[in-house]
Amino acid sequence: MSSKMVVIVTQAEENAIWTGLFTAIKCSQNNFMDDIRLVLWGPSEKVIAETPELQEMITEYRSLGKPVWACRTCSDRYGVTEAMEALGCTVDYMGSMVTGLFKEGFVPLNW
């Protein structure tokens, strides 16, 4: 059985976002799980769009060959869709995608 985790970052608090991104990066670098996904959802997108340190962490995660997904409904609401796309995020509607991950056996880790 493979181990699968989806890190879902929703917080508006910068330290919580940092911790979620750090977790996704370190778990990926050290192969703690077979498959790790990163989803940005809600107010975290706005904070990331405004915070260079967090943007660098997104870039670092992506440099590991890992995609990042961002919620289009949320990014549109916060006016940061272009910023998320500029970071290389796949901006799309997350409800069915995240539900699909749960059905595939991904364990959610929420920040």
GIJOWO-V212213 format. One record per residue. N is the residue number from 1. RES is the residue in one small letter. PSI is psi in radians with two decimals (* if undefined). D_LAST is the distance of its C-alpha to the last C-alpha in whole Angstrom. Layout:
((N	RES	PSI	D_LAST) (N	RES	PSI	D_LAST))
This chain:
((1	m	2.33	26) (2	s	2.68	23) (3	s	2.24	19) (4	k	2.35	17) (5	m	2.44	13) (6	v	2.10	11) (7	v	2.05	7) (8	i	2.01	6) (9	v	1.98	5) (10	t	-0.25	6) (11	q	2.71	6) (12	a	-0.10	10) (13	e	2.15	10) (14	e	-0.73	10) (15	n	-0.64	10) (16	a	-0.71	6) (17	i	-0.81	6) (18	w	-0.77	9) (19	t	-0.73	7) (20	g	-0.77	5) (21	l	-0.74	9) (22	f	-0.77	11) (23	t	-0.81	10) (24	a	-0.72	11) (25	i	-0.93	14) (26	k	-0.70	15) (27	c	-0.64	15) (28	s	-0.80	17) (29	q	-0.61	19) (30	n	0.11	20) (31	n	0.77	20) (32	f	-0.44	18) (33	m	2.76	18) (34	d	-0.59	20) (35	d	2.12	18) (36	i	2.26	15) (37	r	2.64	13) (38	l	2.18	11) (39	v	2.23	10) (40	l	2.28	10) (41	w	2.28	10) (42	g	-2.57	11) (43	p	-0.33	11) (44	s	-0.58	9) (45	e	-0.73	12) (46	k	-0.77	15) (47	v	-0.74	13) (48	i	-0.74	13) (49	a	-0.39	17) (50	e	-0.02	18) (51	t	1.83	17) (52	p	-0.68	19) (53	e	-0.74	17) (54	l	-0.62	14) (55	q	-0.70	16) (56	e	-0.62	18) (57	m	-0.65	15) (58	i	-0.77	15) (59	t	-0.73	19) (60	e	-0.78	18) (61	y	-0.78	16) (62	r	-0.54	19) (63	s	-0.28	21) (64	l	0.06	21) (65	g	0.32	22) (66	k	2.33	18) (67	p	2.75	18) (68	v	2.31	15) (69	w	2.49	15) (70	a	2.51	14) (71	c	2.12	15) (72	r	-0.74	19) (73	t	-0.79	19) (74	c	-0.79	16) (75	s	-0.63	17) (76	d	-0.75	21) (77	r	-0.72	20) (78	y	-0.01	19) (79	g	0.56	22) (80	v	0.31	20) (81	t	-0.82	21) (82	e	-0.66	23) (83	a	-0.71	21) (84	m	-0.75	18) (85	e	-0.66	21) (86	a	-0.49	23) (87	l	-0.08	20) (88	g	0.21	21) (89	c	2.57	18) (90	t	1.97	19) (91	v	2.05	19) (92	d	3.06	20) (93	y	2.24	19) (94	m	-0.37	16) (95	g	-1.01	17) (96	s	-0.55	20) (97	m	-0.85	18) (98	v	-0.71	15) (99	t	-0.71	17) (100	g	-0.70	20) (101	l	-0.74	17) (102	f	-0.75	17) (103	k	-0.49	20) (104	e	-0.02	21) (105	g	0.17	19) (106	f	2.35	16) (107	v	2.20	13) (108	p	2.41	10) (109	l	1.94	7) (110	n	2.36	4) (111	w	*	0))
